[in-house]
Each structure stands twice: as C-alpha cells, then as structure tokens.
Amino acid sequence: MNIVVITTMLFQSVFSVALPVEKVSYLEINCVGRCRIHNAGGSKIMVKVVAPDSMKDKFGIKRNGNEVVCGIVESIKTDSVSSIEDIRGFWKSLKDSIEIDVGLPESLCADTVNVNTGVANLNAVFAKYSISLVELNVGAGLVSIYFKGKNRKEGGKMEINVGAGSINIKGAENFLADTMEINAGMATVALDFDSKPEVKPLYIYLSSAMSSFTMRLPDNVLCQKGQVESFLSLKSLSACSDREGDIVLNIEGALSSIDVIKKEGIR
C-alpha cells in the first residue's frame, strides 16, 4: 500500500444524496468495497456512502436526461502506461474503507439496470421492481442477488458477465425473464430456483472457461438439454434430459465444473 492510499484512508466521510426518479431508460449502479442494493420507500433513489474524504467527489448520483448513474460516478485517472492495472490496484487497496448503500424506490420502472462491481462485495435484494433488462458485470468480487419479489415486467432478459469473481442468484424465477446469458471466466456462478419459472421455457445460455456453474431446481422443474458444446466437464447434467422442459440449458465451455441439482422435497 503506497503513501497516497494510506493518506486517503485516514479521513473518512459519511454522506447521503437523493434523486427523485420513478422511470428511467437506463440505470447504472457502480460498486466498490462493501455495497448494498435494496428497495426503499418513497420516489427517490437514495445513495449513502462511507469513503475517504479526499474521494468524496467520486461518489453520488448523476442524471443525464433519462439515464442515471449512481455509486461511483467519477473514474480514477492515472498517467501510468498500465493504467487499468493501476486503477484496479487502487480500488483493491481501498476496498475495506468504502461502503455504498443504494436504495431504489419500489415504484422504479427501468428499461435497463446495469450493476458493475470491480473489487466489491455486493448484496442486492429486489423485492418490488419493474425492469426489462438486468446486466450484472462482476470483476473479482463476491456478489449475492436475491429476487425476492416478482418483476412487474414479463419476458425480460438477464445478462451476467463474471471475471474471476463469484455470483449467487436466488429466486431467479421471480425476474420473469425468458432469456439468461451467462459469460464466466475463472468464476463461480450459482442459480437457485425456488419454483417453476413463470415465463416458459426459460432459455439459459452459459459460456464458460475455467469456471464452476451450479443450478439448483425444485423436483417439479424440468431441465432440458439444449445445445451442449462442452468438454472436460467435471460434474453432471443427469438432472437435464432431451425432453421438453421448463428451462432449456445451452452450454459452451471448457475445463468447467457444471452441475444441475434437484432440491429434494421442494416442489
């Protein structure tokens, strides 16, 4: 840890900002450190931040027409040739001193919600929401997403991109998507269904490298093997068949641990 980082960690600020918004075309949430996303009352997006005082201007909420960015709203700039690695190293050094809390109004209606986590531990709960597309971009963080309530929009889409992190999605059937695309590098991805998806069939497209993918399904949810182009798979797809199913799993990967598990006694 260099002297600049040590200095920025000495003085902490705690501040909150709010923006009235109920409908947007694009909402971007950028997280670092310990991050929480949840539903809040009222009609405002609420952001609370604990961060080094010298970095206060990097966080907040910005709106440009029908697009909103919150959490990190300014980039860290450097003159170094290896600028990307410097930025990653900077945030990694500061991750334990930053907390971001994002409260979304229950009335929020968004075409796209884009959640980006670099070096972050994210816990997100969506209880009441109306979203057409969710994009999750995970760098090297630990991410837990719980779709606790049902989406007010049907036939949505979810895109998940994970580098070397870990992501666990619970209540996946509640997003009411007809398509999920998952791109994983050296990552761990888990999908947990508590009941049948209401939009059937749900098409899942998994593209993975040296990663682990687990999908947990109740007994009465039928998994269908779609197009499978995978080799050196370390586990089993015995829970999926060639018959028409509620979920169609398509796989393209190598050196992957892929497992579909039936949860006994859960229907």
Sequence and secondary structure as in RCSB ss.txt:
>XXXX:A:sequence
MNIVVITTMLFQSVFSVALPVEKVSYLEINCVGRCRIHNAGGSKIMVKVVAPDSMKDKFGIKRNGNEVVCGIVES
IKTDSVSSIEDIRGFWKSLKDSIEIDVGLPESLCADTVNVNTGVANLNAVFAKYSISLVELNVGAGLVSIYFKGK
NRKEGGKMEINVGAGSINIKGAENFLADTMEINAGMATVALDFDSKPEVKPLYIYLSSAMSSFTMRLPDNVLCQK
GQVESFLSLKSLSACSDREGDIVLNIEGALSSIDVIKKEGIR
>XXXX:A:secstr
  HHHHHHHHSEEEEEEEEE SEEEEEEEEEEEEEEEEEESTTEEEEEEEEEGGGGGGEEEEEETTEEEEEE S 
    STTHHHHHHHHHHHHGGG EEEEEEETT EEEEEEEEEEEEEEEEEESSBEEEEEEEEESS EEEEEE S 
BSSSSEEEEEEESS EEEEESGGGG EEEEEEEESS EEEEE SS  SSSSEEEEEEESS EEEEEEETT  EEE
EEEEEES  S  TTEESS  SEEEEEEEES EEEEEEETT  
